[in-house]
Amino acid sequence: MNQNIRDLLQATCTASAVDQLVRLMNIPGGLGPGDTAAVTRAELAQALNMALFADLLARVTSARAYADDVLAAGGRVQFDHGALRTVRWPHSGALPPGEAAFTRILKPLGYRLNGTYPLERIGMTGRSYAQADAPEEIAQYFVSEFHPERFSATLQSTVTKVIGTSTDPLTPQALAWLNELERDGSLPSASAEALLPVLVGCFARQHARPCLADYEALLAESAEMAWIATEGNAFNHATDRVDDVYAVADAQRALGRSIKESVEVSKSGRVKQTAFRADPVQREFIAADGSTVTRTVPGSFYEFITRDAHPHVSAGQPAIDLGFDAGNATGIFKMTAAA
């Protein structure tokens, strides 16, 4: 076990959660035992991924049940990627618009753009980011941007009203640490341990509780934007890389779990994905008379992916296909629309 990763996780997770995470999740072997005087960008990236994975397990009952089964069987999860949604809109309060709010975090952690995927049917663009030091072992990020300008003037004004209250969770000190990390590739351990909880806090809703009328107006045109209104930039889903996604889907279906009827297959045939349907969650809204009302809305979900090997692998390149597919992504996104 890499000691730096354990120390970092203890800055944001309980001791019991840390113990579970290190038993549940694969940790890149190339990271070594860790130099406790300094934390590398790869170690901090892995710790952030594990903390965000733990956050999703805490919010998604179906994911927690699956993870408990894996632990009970003595298995491990290979965290493949986490997905989050952003809004590319100039009226985003104090938060940088779209993926810019997250590339300022991902780039210092060693992430590089790995692909761009137009999601035309849902008015979004997805981009994947892979960690340069261990691209096959450290989870990628799939960051999607919603484009309000492709929708009605009513939706656009509602988007401004909803996300215009956003605050920026990154403090000046956190930004300074990220700049240092990008420059040097590492941080003093104390700085890294103070930075991690701030980074985890970026993956949440940064805007105020929405009005119910605004939520319904967004939902009428875009289930994806309505989801952002309640969940913000939290992980929309986390993905487990498995050897045989079909077998996993059959096994989960046999257990009575609500999993997608079909498997999404990329145009190349090398990337296959399916997922549990999003867990329903209770969220508070502001009613027309100013009172608080609670509604059941779709939350986050858990996904499974199988990645086959590239037919031709160049020296120094990943052996498996780390790409994504616009059709697959659009199909998977429906897991929140259908909840």
Buried (B, 14 or more C-beta within 10 A) or exposed (E): EBBBBBBBBBBBBEEEBBEBBBEBBEBBEEBEEBBEEBBBBBBBBBBBBBBBBBBBBEBBBBBBBBBEBBBEEEEBBBBBBBBBBBBBBEBBBEBBBBBBBBBBBBBBBBBEBBBEBEBEEBBBBBBBBBBBBBBBBBBBBBBBBBBBEBBEEEBBBBBBBBBBBBEBBBEEEBBEBBEBBBEEBBBBBEBBBBBBBBBBBBBEBBBBBBBBEBBBBBBEBBBBBBBBBBBBBBBBBBBBBBEEBEEBBEEBBEEEBBBBEEBBBBEEEBBBBBBBBBBEBEBEBBEEEEEEEEBEBBBBBBBBBBBBEBEEEEEEEBEBBBBBBBBBBBBBBBBBBEB
